[in-house]
Amino acid sequence: MSSFAEKQLPLRRLRFGNVDARYEVTSRDPKDEEHFRTSFVEPAGMNVEEFIDGHRFFVHGAKGSGKTSLLRFIELKVTDQKSLSKFISFATEISDPEREKICRISGIDVYEQDGVEVSNNNAVEMWMIFILRHLGRLIEENRSNFTSHKSISVFCELMKKFYDGEDNKGLLRWLSTALKTGRYKFKSKYLDASLKGPEKEEEREYPVSYVIEQSFRLLRDLGWEGIGGLYVIFDELNLSFASKAAHKRDIILIRDLIIAIDRLNMFFVSERKPVYILGSARSEVLHALNAPTHEINKILADRGRELRWFASTAGAEWPIIKLLESKIKASEKLAGLKPSDGVMERYFYRDIIGFGPRDFVVETTWCNPRDIVSLFGEAAAHALPNEAVFGGPVIARVMEQYSTAAWREKAEELSVEYAPQEIQSIKKMLLNFARHFKLLAFEKNWRNKAENDPTMTMMLSKFKPSKIIEDLYRIGVLGQSSKEPTEHAQSFNQHWAYRGDNTFDISSWLVVHKALWPELRLGKLRAGVDERG
């Protein structure tokens, strides 16, 4: 353990970033961006250059796994390389003042998705037009970087015709409605170069598919004279859980955005144009996508990467530990100190609530960057002025708060498939139940509690208990063990989906994740001792 005399930062001065990476880009403090850049760590199996070079264009991972951070880092890096970029975010939960702040400070276009209509269960063409318009705007705003050509001027004018009189905030909703019939009115000069005279100025209805086809024809003459390339980057689309209809709509929107991004990238690859469209999606959303699953799976396998923060081989260094160390080292650097060589030994006690520091991090955070920020960021904020080392007392102050936040995150992942009252019933089932159990005990306890709960009774007819358990395993609420765990057994003898083990065995023992014990009233993790209740 080190002291302040050895120039160690007090815990209160450590930076861990924001729980939601969107807000890392809205700060007026340049040190926030410097810390973000300095502390960035590539997840396991991830290479940022693959995305910059256009070999990969889609990233997917669990909620809070760092998708926004990765895309934002890519945008900063390509901008440093003199590329042009546009970062596009979708928001259903961002207030107007927050939206304006994000747009003003960060140059990010933020679009509402409420009220978006999906015609004939297909929004691919809507997304293609939406992306092409952003490309047209990027070209218009940076004319000096492009070879002057009539085709490109016509393309930019053509794209603007979809947007006349529409402000950014309602644009997506308007576009989906405008394309509902699959046809749109344009002056003929935009779509038929051979026309001359009065006929050229006539307005005719054209199929949207034909407009896209002609846009591709025009873009073949795109000449880029700048350094680097053009990047249009989509942050993940939010799912709406207001109703089943809205949820189904958003599933289609996400599926078709992936397809649209793929088709546009394939066009620019075939034409050897330095235009790159990047995007992201949550793993749970992808799991819920409907047909065409084959096309989506092929896109993700060939052109995507999954964000992972667990060790790929036994005994390997855990990427999530590297991330935690990097955030602390970046904090030291910002404070003018030499970054520590042994961060875990310097800032952590050897025993934290019965764990070594590395094991504690892996056991309590699901190897998830957002949980690192949530747990250690709050612990640092609540540290006493003279505390310089993470230990049981520091962690215990925020463990219940962290457990509540962790359940809220898991509940949102469940909401991809379950209604709010159904998620509440799942929580009721787990409350005061057991730290580990088998399927039969789970089913028996559910039936007992269902006697006085109509929603739990309804769920018995709608879902098999085995399905609920498998869903809880997939998102990390539950792990598996081949033999009955002891009350204090560490989960390194167990199997967890967040560590890459996706094989589910319904006959195994089920184990509740330790970080959720306080919220589910299964016992508190206290300083120096693992106590129950």
Legacy VTK file of the C-alpha trace (Angstrom):
# vtk DataFile Version 3.0
C-alpha trace
ASCII
DATASET POLYDATA
POINTS 533 float
0.000 0.000 0.000
1.225 3.490 -0.823
0.860 6.837 0.905
0.309 10.415 -0.232
4.010 11.036 0.487
4.728 8.759 -2.459
2.597 11.028 -4.669
-0.417 8.772 -4.922
-3.726 10.328 -5.858
-6.484 10.207 -3.247
-9.452 8.154 -4.457
-11.570 11.290 -4.759
-9.333 12.548 -7.584
-9.553 9.425 -9.716
-11.598 9.725 -12.923
-13.612 6.822 -14.296
-15.721 8.626 -16.896
-19.516 8.737 -17.166
-21.912 5.825 -16.826
-23.390 6.839 -20.180
-20.601 7.540 -22.691
-22.864 10.013 -24.538
-22.134 12.530 -21.801
-18.363 12.152 -22.077
-18.605 14.191 -25.273
-20.700 17.033 -23.796
-18.238 18.269 -21.175
-16.779 21.760 -21.410
-13.695 20.516 -19.554
-10.997 19.556 -22.114
-9.527 17.234 -19.490
-12.558 14.959 -19.880
-11.715 14.327 -23.532
-8.020 13.978 -22.721
-8.826 11.383 -20.052
-11.123 9.570 -22.486
-8.437 9.419 -25.162
-5.627 8.454 -22.800
-7.575 5.749 -20.975
-9.074 4.074 -24.056
-8.352 0.336 -24.257
-9.272 -1.959 -27.144
-11.557 -4.816 -26.026
-10.525 -8.452 -26.546
-10.274 -9.381 -30.232
-10.954 -5.801 -31.315
-8.781 -3.724 -33.623
-9.849 -0.118 -34.163
-7.888 0.044 -37.417
-10.226 -2.592 -38.935
-13.051 -0.060 -38.683
-11.006 2.897 -39.848
-9.797 0.928 -42.899
-13.332 -0.264 -43.723
-12.775 -3.993 -43.176
-15.367 -3.950 -40.377
-18.254 -1.560 -39.940
-20.535 -2.942 -37.251
-19.959 -3.428 -33.521
-22.294 -5.268 -31.160
-22.190 -6.140 -27.487
-24.048 -6.155 -24.182
-25.600 -3.015 -22.742
-22.843 -0.892 -21.253
-20.034 -2.787 -22.994
-18.581 0.362 -24.537
-20.117 0.582 -28.019
-20.588 4.352 -27.888
-17.085 4.802 -26.455
-15.574 2.736 -29.268
-17.412 4.648 -32.004
-16.613 7.989 -30.387
-12.924 7.053 -30.154
-12.942 6.072 -33.839
-14.514 9.410 -34.737
-11.881 11.322 -32.756
-9.106 9.316 -34.392
-10.307 9.745 -37.993
-10.845 13.450 -37.360
-7.236 13.679 -36.172
-6.268 12.073 -39.502
-8.065 14.879 -41.413
-11.037 12.719 -42.412
-14.571 14.132 -42.507
-17.031 12.601 -40.056
-20.599 12.878 -38.797
-21.736 11.231 -35.559
-25.467 10.462 -35.435
-27.300 9.551 -32.247
-30.887 8.445 -31.659
-32.616 9.445 -28.473
-35.935 8.700 -26.849
-34.790 9.570 -23.330
-32.709 12.715 -23.879
-34.364 15.977 -22.833
-34.471 18.978 -25.179
-31.796 20.915 -23.229
-29.518 17.867 -23.194
-30.100 17.298 -26.911
-29.263 20.915 -27.711
-26.132 20.711 -25.584
-24.938 17.552 -27.330
-25.542 19.076 -30.756
-23.929 22.397 -29.923
-20.784 21.162 -28.189
-20.071 17.932 -30.015
-21.307 18.363 -33.561
-23.513 15.293 -33.136
-26.854 15.062 -34.902
-29.428 13.708 -32.427
-32.729 12.447 -33.832
-35.986 11.521 -32.165
-37.340 8.152 -33.171
-40.761 8.459 -31.540
-43.573 8.238 -34.057
-41.471 6.655 -36.791
-43.681 4.625 -39.112
-42.598 1.371 -40.726
-44.248 0.585 -44.041
-44.778 -3.039 -45.060
-42.380 -4.200 -42.340
-39.473 -2.761 -44.295
-37.474 0.376 -43.543
-34.315 -0.367 -45.542
-35.036 2.255 -48.208
-35.880 4.870 -45.568
-32.512 4.289 -43.897
-30.626 4.376 -47.192
-32.146 7.759 -48.056
-31.472 8.977 -44.502
-27.779 8.007 -44.713
-27.345 9.325 -48.252
-28.753 12.700 -47.168
-26.121 12.902 -44.423
-23.477 12.090 -46.985
-24.862 14.826 -49.253
-24.748 17.334 -46.412
-21.161 16.347 -45.568
-20.207 16.935 -49.216
-22.004 20.297 -49.360
-20.315 21.537 -46.198
-16.846 20.559 -47.441
-16.882 21.319 -51.184
-13.161 22.081 -51.351
-12.369 18.448 -50.492
-14.206 17.107 -53.547
-13.604 17.217 -57.266
-16.194 19.507 -58.828
-18.651 17.440 -60.871
-22.210 18.078 -62.057
-23.359 14.590 -60.973
-22.414 15.308 -57.355
-24.226 18.653 -57.377
-27.320 16.910 -58.739
-26.988 14.204 -56.042
-26.842 16.803 -53.251
-29.885 18.645 -54.652
-31.760 15.374 -55.035
-31.169 14.409 -51.403
-32.200 17.845 -50.142
-35.622 17.417 -51.765
-36.553 14.819 -49.153
-35.832 17.299 -46.372
-37.224 20.653 -47.483
-38.762 22.474 -44.519
-37.955 19.750 -42.004
-35.936 20.402 -38.874
-33.497 17.853 -37.534
-35.544 16.786 -34.533
-38.563 15.540 -36.457
-36.721 14.489 -39.589
-36.722 10.750 -39.082
-40.440 10.690 -38.313
-41.222 12.836 -41.356
-39.082 10.748 -43.681
-40.694 7.466 -42.615
-44.145 8.922 -43.322
-43.069 10.481 -46.632
-41.775 7.148 -47.900
-44.779 5.148 -46.708
-46.149 4.722 -50.242
-42.748 3.831 -51.645
-42.986 6.708 -54.156
-41.968 10.350 -54.076
-42.272 13.414 -56.365
-39.162 14.928 -57.946
-38.329 17.170 -60.819
-37.295 14.945 -63.705
-33.900 16.649 -64.112
-32.663 14.943 -60.965
-33.380 11.450 -62.201
-33.085 11.552 -65.981
-29.986 13.311 -67.296
-31.113 12.890 -70.942
-34.163 15.158 -70.559
-33.966 18.742 -71.812
-36.235 21.775 -72.046
-39.551 22.049 -70.127
-39.735 18.280 -69.561
-36.664 18.540 -67.357
-38.539 20.751 -64.854
-41.647 18.562 -64.697
-42.447 16.837 -61.404
-43.147 13.133 -61.539
-43.612 10.398 -58.977
-40.728 7.959 -58.848
-40.339 4.751 -56.832
-37.927 5.294 -53.918
-35.947 2.262 -55.066
-35.358 4.060 -58.373
-34.231 7.212 -56.538
-31.650 5.119 -54.649
-30.528 3.455 -57.870
-29.997 6.851 -59.523
-28.198 8.143 -56.425
-25.704 5.313 -56.827
-25.266 6.251 -60.486
-24.513 9.857 -59.549
-22.139 8.893 -56.731
-19.935 6.944 -59.136
-18.560 10.369 -60.104
-17.641 11.250 -56.520
-14.022 12.477 -56.421
-12.449 12.887 -52.977
-9.342 15.059 -52.836
-8.931 15.179 -49.083
-6.830 13.100 -46.694
-8.398 10.021 -45.130
-12.060 9.493 -45.964
-15.698 10.228 -45.088
-17.236 8.557 -42.027
-20.916 8.503 -41.098
-21.191 6.909 -37.646
-24.468 5.712 -36.105
-24.689 5.257 -32.370
-27.025 2.441 -31.381
-30.742 2.834 -31.983
-32.791 2.818 -28.777
-35.589 0.309 -28.339
-38.923 1.635 -27.173
-40.761 -0.401 -24.548
-43.843 1.808 -24.341
-45.952 -0.812 -26.096
-45.610 -4.068 -27.999
-46.342 -2.222 -31.250
-43.570 0.318 -30.633
-41.201 -2.443 -29.596
-41.937 -4.435 -32.766
-41.462 -1.286 -34.857
-38.038 -0.608 -33.348
-36.908 -4.197 -33.883
-37.664 -3.708 -37.593
-35.903 -0.322 -37.614
-32.734 -1.792 -36.119
-32.759 -4.824 -38.388
-33.199 -2.674 -41.493
-30.614 -0.101 -40.428
-28.055 -2.933 -40.301
-29.068 -4.072 -43.789
-28.992 -0.496 -45.150
-25.512 0.127 -43.713
-24.297 -3.127 -45.273
-25.691 -2.324 -48.740
-24.238 1.177 -48.793
-20.827 -0.025 -47.624
-20.813 -2.708 -50.295
-21.532 -0.074 -52.953
-18.685 2.171 -51.800
-16.301 -0.795 -51.577
-17.156 -1.914 -55.118
-16.693 1.648 -56.423
-13.469 2.135 -54.424
-14.792 5.285 -52.760
-13.382 6.243 -49.312
-16.812 6.394 -47.684
-17.425 4.376 -44.510
-20.739 3.863 -42.685
-20.336 2.509 -39.130
-22.974 1.411 -36.623
-23.675 -0.504 -33.413
-26.372 -2.559 -31.696
-26.982 -4.304 -28.380
-26.596 -8.072 -28.206
-30.022 -8.480 -26.607
-31.630 -6.521 -29.449
-29.926 -8.691 -32.048
-31.123 -11.773 -30.185
-34.708 -10.531 -30.583
-34.465 -9.656 -34.290
-36.890 -11.304 -36.655
-36.202 -12.612 -40.188
-34.146 -12.310 -42.260
-31.825 -13.706 -39.584
-29.538 -15.326 -42.158
-28.737 -11.964 -43.768
-28.189 -10.272 -40.395
-25.993 -13.103 -39.088
-23.879 -13.002 -42.246
-23.391 -9.244 -41.922
-22.355 -9.536 -38.277
-20.025 -12.483 -38.941
-18.341 -11.030 -42.030
-18.292 -7.310 -41.252
-18.915 -6.987 -37.523
-17.115 -7.452 -34.223
-18.464 -8.291 -30.772
-17.272 -6.223 -27.824
-15.821 -8.554 -25.168
-13.925 -7.776 -21.982
-13.172 -11.270 -20.665
-9.948 -13.247 -21.044
-9.968 -15.375 -24.199
-7.629 -18.031 -22.750
-7.046 -19.430 -19.277
-4.481 -17.433 -17.339
-4.554 -14.506 -19.769
-4.767 -10.915 -18.527
-8.374 -9.760 -18.346
-9.044 -6.799 -20.699
-11.432 -5.307 -18.127
-8.528 -5.084 -15.640
-6.434 -3.304 -18.266
-9.278 -0.811 -18.734
-9.546 -0.146 -14.998
-5.775 0.320 -14.718
-5.780 2.610 -17.749
-8.441 4.884 -16.233
-6.408 5.250 -13.037
-3.142 5.845 -14.922
-4.846 8.488 -17.080
-6.074 10.189 -13.883
-2.516 10.251 -12.543
-1.204 11.678 -15.806
-3.793 14.478 -15.795
-2.734 15.323 -12.233
0.886 15.641 -13.340
2.021 12.401 -11.715
3.987 9.579 -13.293
1.531 6.718 -14.072
1.931 3.844 -11.599
3.491 0.583 -12.739
1.497 -1.558 -10.295
-1.938 0.046 -10.226
-3.777 -2.886 -8.631
-1.167 -3.228 -5.886
-1.014 0.529 -5.305
-4.716 1.385 -5.237
-6.335 -1.838 -3.951
-6.052 -3.858 -0.767
-5.001 -7.484 -1.275
-8.344 -8.619 0.153
-11.633 -6.934 -0.736
-14.644 -8.625 0.842
-12.985 -12.026 0.500
-11.520 -11.513 -2.984
-8.181 -10.544 -4.429
-8.528 -7.176 -6.229
-8.523 -8.610 -9.779
-11.008 -11.324 -8.872
-13.198 -8.744 -7.129
-13.343 -6.615 -10.274
-14.259 -9.572 -12.509
-16.728 -11.045 -9.995
-18.693 -7.844 -9.409
-18.718 -5.993 -12.755
-19.684 -8.628 -15.352
-16.475 -7.508 -17.131
-18.517 -4.527 -18.314
-17.068 -0.993 -18.652
-20.314 0.667 -17.540
-20.255 -1.321 -14.299
-16.618 -0.341 -13.732
-17.695 3.302 -13.923
-20.794 2.715 -11.815
-19.000 0.886 -8.978
-15.562 2.474 -8.772
-16.638 5.923 -9.908
-19.214 6.097 -7.116
-16.825 4.510 -4.591
-14.210 7.149 -5.415
-16.797 9.941 -5.164
-17.878 8.700 -1.698
-14.335 8.133 -0.427
-13.150 10.088 2.623
-10.496 12.782 2.070
-7.736 10.621 3.549
-8.623 7.399 1.703
-6.192 6.404 -1.056
-6.870 2.661 -1.418
-9.972 0.722 -2.452
-10.968 -1.757 0.224
-14.000 -3.242 1.931
-15.071 -0.092 3.809
-14.915 2.091 0.673
-16.792 -0.418 -1.475
-19.395 -1.192 1.204
-20.602 2.423 1.211
-21.866 2.145 -2.372
-22.555 -1.582 -2.762
-26.307 -1.347 -2.221
-26.568 1.614 -4.605
-24.483 -0.265 -7.163
-26.617 -3.405 -6.772
-29.791 -1.397 -7.432
-28.258 0.209 -10.524
-27.023 -3.191 -11.751
-30.499 -4.720 -11.470
-31.957 -1.754 -13.335
-29.525 -2.411 -16.196
-30.417 -6.116 -16.254
-34.136 -5.286 -16.164
-33.707 -3.132 -19.261
-32.032 -6.045 -21.051
-34.955 -8.277 -20.064
-37.374 -5.696 -21.465
-36.398 -6.772 -24.980
-38.624 -9.833 -24.391
-40.660 -9.142 -21.238
-43.228 -6.505 -20.308
-42.511 -4.269 -17.261
-44.956 -6.132 -14.996
-43.421 -9.437 -16.088
-39.937 -8.224 -15.186
-41.268 -7.154 -11.803
-42.647 -10.669 -11.328
-39.227 -12.160 -12.125
-37.709 -9.920 -9.481
-40.395 -10.939 -6.959
-39.509 -14.546 -7.659
-35.819 -13.983 -6.895
-36.392 -11.781 -3.832
-35.468 -13.589 -0.580
-35.215 -16.853 -2.526
-31.745 -18.430 -2.653
-28.217 -17.670 -3.762
-28.134 -20.939 -5.650
-30.869 -23.370 -6.674
-32.079 -25.799 -9.310
-34.928 -25.557 -11.800
-37.420 -27.573 -9.730
-36.916 -25.359 -6.679
-37.321 -22.266 -8.853
-40.565 -23.579 -10.352
-41.938 -24.625 -6.949
-41.201 -21.235 -5.402
-42.765 -19.476 -8.418
-46.004 -21.470 -8.032
-46.136 -20.699 -4.313
-45.756 -16.954 -4.880
-48.159 -17.045 -7.846
-51.024 -18.044 -5.536
-51.297 -14.403 -4.473
-50.052 -12.725 -7.650
-52.159 -12.701 -10.883
-49.204 -11.616 -13.083
-47.026 -14.465 -11.844
-49.925 -16.850 -12.465
-50.345 -15.532 -15.999
-46.630 -15.932 -16.670
-46.784 -19.638 -15.816
-49.119 -20.113 -18.771
-47.085 -17.863 -21.049
-43.471 -18.843 -20.288
-41.765 -22.022 -19.241
-39.610 -21.524 -16.114
-36.698 -23.010 -18.074
-36.979 -20.182 -20.638
-36.968 -17.508 -17.923
-33.905 -19.081 -16.324
-32.088 -19.304 -19.666
-32.819 -15.632 -20.346
-31.494 -14.733 -16.900
-28.358 -16.736 -17.658
-27.827 -15.032 -21.013
-27.819 -11.534 -19.475
-25.721 -12.496 -16.444
-28.243 -12.464 -13.600
-27.554 -16.191 -13.192
-24.508 -18.379 -13.667
-24.188 -22.175 -13.683
-22.298 -24.682 -11.575
-21.798 -28.404 -12.226
-21.858 -29.103 -8.476
-23.688 -27.477 -5.587
-21.863 -24.273 -4.607
-21.074 -23.449 -1.004
-22.537 -20.258 0.437
-19.254 -18.394 -0.030
-17.879 -20.143 -3.128
-16.243 -17.833 -5.646
-17.749 -18.027 -9.105
-14.490 -18.829 -10.893
-15.571 -22.441 -10.454
-18.768 -21.608 -12.323
-19.911 -20.797 -15.873
-21.102 -17.354 -16.961
-22.330 -16.042 -20.311
-20.432 -12.778 -19.860
-17.217 -14.831 -19.896
-18.072 -16.270 -23.270
-19.734 -19.511 -22.123
-23.044 -19.457 -23.993
-23.849 -23.150 -23.477
-26.848 -23.403 -21.180
-27.494 -26.616 -19.216
-30.875 -26.627 -17.483
-29.799 -29.484 -15.180
-26.975 -27.422 -13.614
-27.098 -25.527 -10.379
-28.066 -21.884 -10.927
-26.141 -19.168 -9.088
-27.271 -15.568 -8.535
-24.584 -13.001 -9.399
-23.014 -11.638 -6.208
-23.449 -8.006 -7.185
-27.232 -8.518 -7.161
-27.429 -10.033 -3.690
-28.165 -6.734 -1.869
-30.930 -5.712 -4.299
-32.537 -9.177 -4.195
-32.240 -9.370 -0.379
-29.950 -12.373 -0.493
-27.370 -10.844 1.815
-25.019 -7.882 1.866
-21.358 -7.788 0.920
-19.677 -6.082 3.845
-16.170 -4.917 4.593
-13.907 -7.816 5.461
-16.654 -10.444 5.564
-19.271 -11.929 3.256
-22.367 -11.639 5.426
-25.894 -12.818 4.838
-28.675 -10.431 5.705
LINES 1 534
533 0 1 2 3 4 5 6 7 8 9 10 11 12 13 14 15 16 17 18 19 20 21 22 23 24 25 26 27 28 29 30 31 32 33 34 35 36 37 38 39 40 41 42 43 44 45 46 47 48 49 50 51 52 53 54 55 56 57 58 59 60 61 62 63 64 65 66 67 68 69 70 71 72 73 74 75 76 77 78 79 80 81 82 83 84 85 86 87 88 89 90 91 92 93 94 95 96 97 98 99 100 101 102 103 104 105 106 107 108 109 110 111 112 113 114 115 116 117 118 119 120 121 122 123 124 125 126 127 128 129 130 131 132 133 134 135 136 137 138 139 140 141 142 143 144 145 146 147 148 149 150 151 152 153 154 155 156 157 158 159 160 161 162 163 164 165 166 167 168 169 170 171 172 173 174 175 176 177 178 179 180 181 182 183 184 185 186 187 188 189 190 191 192 193 194 195 196 197 198 199 200 201 202 203 204 205 206 207 208 209 210 211 212 213 214 215 216 217 218 219 220 221 222 223 224 225 226 227 228 229 230 231 232 233 234 235 236 237 238 239 240 241 242 243 244 245 246 247 248 249 250 251 252 253 254 255 256 257 258 259 260 261 262 263 264 265 266 267 268 269 270 271 272 273 274 275 276 277 278 279 280 281 282 283 284 285 286 287 288 289 290 291 292 293 294 295 296 297 298 299 300 301 302 303 304 305 306 307 308 309 310 311 312 313 314 315 316 317 318 319 320 321 322 323 324 325 326 327 328 329 330 331 332 333 334 335 336 337 338 339 340 341 342 343 344 345 346 347 348 349 350 351 352 353 354 355 356 357 358 359 360 361 362 363 364 365 366 367 368 369 370 371 372 373 374 375 376 377 378 379 380 381 382 383 384 385 386 387 388 389 390 391 392 393 394 395 396 397 398 399 400 401 402 403 404 405 406 407 408 409 410 411 412 413 414 415 416 417 418 419 420 421 422 423 424 425 426 427 428 429 430 431 432 433 434 435 436 437 438 439 440 441 442 443 444 445 446 447 448 449 450 451 452 453 454 455 456 457 458 459 460 461 462 463 464 465 466 467 468 469 470 471 472 473 474 475 476 477 478 479 480 481 482 483 484 485 486 487 488 489 490 491 492 493 494 495 496 497 498 499 500 501 502 503 504 505 506 507 508 509 510 511 512 513 514 515 516 517 518 519 520 521 522 523 524 525 526 527 528 529 530 531 532
